Amino acid sequence: MSLNEVRKKKGIAAQKMAERVGITTAELIQIEQGKRKPRLCMAQIWANALDLTFEEFSRHYYEIADPAQLADYKEDE
């Protein structure tokens, strides 16, 4: 499940999430689409806003941004 799907499932609009994280809606959408990487501190705030651990947030991010990296992670488990 992508970050976009998690956010929508929790009923949080993109604009509201962007405000919580401290970025523009355009930046939020770019990150959700994997076109831009979130800063570490932003990622933690975002994870907290979605009630996710940082690890869960990372998995949802890499599902879209870099699935190959996520596949490598699963192999290491």
Contacts in CASP RR format, 6 or more apart in sequence:
PFRMAT RR
TARGET T0000
AUTHOR 0000-0000-0000
METHOD contacts of the structure
MODEL  1
MSLNEVRKKKGIAAQKMAERVGITTAELIQIEQGKRKPRLCMAQIWANAL
DLTFEEFSRHYYEIADPAQLADYKEDE
1 9 0 8 1.000
1 60 0 8 1.000
1 63 0 8 1.000
2 32 0 8 1.000
2 60 0 8 1.000
2 63 0 8 1.000
2 64 0 8 1.000
3 31 0 8 1.000
3 32 0 8 1.000
3 46 0 8 1.000
3 50 0 8 1.000
3 57 0 8 1.000
3 60 0 8 1.000
3 61 0 8 1.000
3 64 0 8 1.000
4 32 0 8 1.000
4 33 0 8 1.000
4 64 0 8 1.000
5 60 0 8 1.000
6 50 0 8 1.000
6 52 0 8 1.000
6 60 0 8 1.000
7 14 0 8 1.000
7 17 0 8 1.000
7 32 0 8 1.000
7 50 0 8 1.000
10 50 0 8 1.000
10 51 0 8 1.000
12 20 0 8 1.000
12 49 0 8 1.000
12 50 0 8 1.000
14 25 0 8 1.000
14 28 0 8 1.000
14 29 0 8 1.000
14 32 0 8 1.000
15 25 0 8 1.000
17 28 0 8 1.000
17 46 0 8 1.000
17 49 0 8 1.000
18 24 0 8 1.000
18 25 0 8 1.000
18 27 0 8 1.000
18 28 0 8 1.000
20 45 0 8 1.000
20 46 0 8 1.000
20 49 0 8 1.000
21 28 0 8 1.000
21 42 0 8 1.000
21 45 0 8 1.000
21 46 0 8 1.000
21 49 0 8 1.000
22 42 0 8 1.000
22 45 0 8 1.000
23 31 0 8 1.000
23 42 0 8 1.000
27 36 0 8 1.000
30 36 0 8 1.000
31 37 0 8 1.000
31 38 0 8 1.000
31 61 0 8 1.000
32 64 0 8 1.000
33 64 0 8 1.000
34 61 0 8 1.000
34 64 0 8 1.000
34 65 0 8 1.000
34 66 0 8 1.000
37 65 0 8 1.000
38 46 0 8 1.000
38 61 0 8 1.000
43 54 0 8 1.000
43 57 0 8 1.000
43 58 0 8 1.000
43 61 0 8 1.000
44 54 0 8 1.000
44 57 0 8 1.000
46 57 0 8 1.000
47 53 0 8 1.000
47 54 0 8 1.000
47 56 0 8 1.000
47 57 0 8 1.000
50 57 0 8 1.000
52 60 0 8 1.000
59 70 0 8 1.000
59 73 0 8 1.000
62 69 0 8 1.000
62 70 0 8 1.000
62 73 0 8 1.000
63 70 0 8 1.000
END
